[in-house]
Amino acid sequence: MTTKALEGIRVLDMTHVQSGPSATQLMAWLGADVVKLEAPSGDITRTQLRDIPDADSLYFTMLNSNKRSITLNTKTERGKQLLTELIRRSDVMVENFGPGAVDRMGFTWDRIREINPRIVYASIKGFGDGPYTDFKAYEVVAQAMGGSMATTGFEDGPPMATGAQIGDSGTGVHAVAAVLAALLQRTRTGRGQRVNVAMQHAVLNLCRVKLRDQQRLAHGPLAEYPNDDFGDEVPRSGNASGGGQPGWAVKCAPGGPNDYVYVIVQPAGWKPLTRLIGRPELADDPGWSTPGARLPRLAKMFQLIEEWTTTLPKWQVLEKLNAESIPCGPILSTKEIIEDASLAANDMVVEVAHPERGSYVTVGSPLKLSDSPVDITASPLLGEHNEEIYVGELGLGDEELRLLRSGGVI
């Protein structure tokens, strides 16, 4: 039987909503035993955006697969005692409450490492120390304050959020990297450590090329941007690639909202591209033949390409461009993605059986390890593993478990 990469690692998951659960789900996929500790009322996302009455929402199920769930009222004295024992038995503890919430429970970092000197204690917050510390953090707030929104959208339009959850799930990925590094360091030092990851910081890390361009602005306009005017800030530049090779999303037939192909024009691709668009004379025209000559004419270049692509469906455009090794990709709608056979074959779109919902489709693990395959299992029901963990692992008696339930401790 194959051993999973994180087999033997116990994660105490005190997270909710998205940033924390996305991190702990990745660890669960890698084989960690993730115990999701919830208040008796449950993670708020169990009931948010429900599509089926009285069943856990897709929001919850798609962020909490492969975990076990226990309930605990950590405001009670017995709840604090049980939490202490859970910390003692864990390798990793992850939380994403508001700043200071866990400290106010009586579990400061000093207290936690006193209970378990080997634990890696990770916190996901909206912001680092400073004037933003107590701001309430949401996905798009993090995008707004991390550089993403100011640089997303078109020049004449407002700042735009990206559909990718770079503030929440993007921070979760950063948190996993930090936790795994801390676990590796523990193998050398024998000690756990404190891990802090802020959503604003994670978004900023993902926007590093825009900070690159902010500094380049001091030396003049950014030639690879399609913008006509530059001030002292990096402008929004629509669908420009932002890299050394110009790219744009061009329309295709029949003109639906996602009938587009993203095309990147490399030097080697210019000549075959001119043949495809029916303008072979541009291949050797001094006004078009070199990357430097094309840079001031990007808008016109993509207009010429689009005059060709609008005559064909995007899949035919894709076929013709790929035949010439021209970098490109179709804009895939969410419907196309959920129905994509190749994504299903790669276990990236996965159907999961659930005891209340029936089956649902979720995103599979993007982390592919040859010796640690991932089988996606359903998210746990609220408190599904109370008896298994409190009685089977912590050694409580059946009668005490009944009293904990009746007393509102679990």
Order of alpha helices (4+ residues) and beta strands (2+ residues): beta-alpha-beta-alpha-beta-alpha-beta-alpha-alpha-beta-alpha-alpha-beta-alpha-alpha-beta-beta-alpha-alpha-alpha-alpha-beta-alpha-alpha-beta-beta-alpha
